[in-house]
């Protein structure tokens, strides 16, 4: 079994962040490990606070993993401070980390800033060049590139700009487009568009975390970037189709629906 490391923030209600990443790693047939960068105060209705983990503790967590366990891929999620980004980048370079997936988490669905504005340039300078795949949604890609993105041509232009920043592959997620949820993958030469019908549900908490984690898990299992993205997009689509109406706000995706369904227990446990 391949081992995949997530470096991200903790989500109290379990739908996003570290918790979503570990569920996804398991659902994709890999063993998950974690380095926690921040502890958030959140539920399905929003994010209400955040406590960053000290950089020396982040560095120690990374050392603890790499000194003991082989890491087949890495997913990086919420990194809110400049010092956090430097700690992660320094250690991943030191440990010769490979197959790094960067999900540039910046703002929660409720509008809470998950990355300090001054940290944006540091993320561009330190983490994007380490990324084997970077997975911004449209608002995140706009912040990174400084351009307005509202259609496929502007998504392609943004992907090329982010590629020039050093990422080996760029996946721009089109969930914020007005019509279909079309994603765009660019490897420096080829543009691939991945279309899917929009699913009518409010319960989409943690979709970005889940998709990027699934990509990391499938890269760890030896899939090509295109294969990993296609498998992961199919996985998140099913997880959204069977999302969970938990709490009073935006519920999470269903990370284990396919496993529950194959086991024949979904009808028994879904309520």
Secondary structure, 3 states (H helix, E strand, C coil): CCEEEEEEEECCCCCCHHHHHHHHHHHCCCEEEEEEEEEEEEECCEEEEEEECCHHHHHHHHHHHHCCCCCCEEEECCCCCHHHHHHHHHHHHHCCCCCEEECCCCECCCCCECCCHHHHHHHHHHHHHHCCEECCEHHHHHHHHCCCCCCHHHHHHHHHHHHHCCCCCEEEECCCCCCCCCEEEECCCCEEEECCCCCCCCCCECHHHHHHHHHHHHHHCCCCHHHHHHHHHHHHHHHHHCCCCCCCCCCECCCCHHHHHHHCCHHHHCC
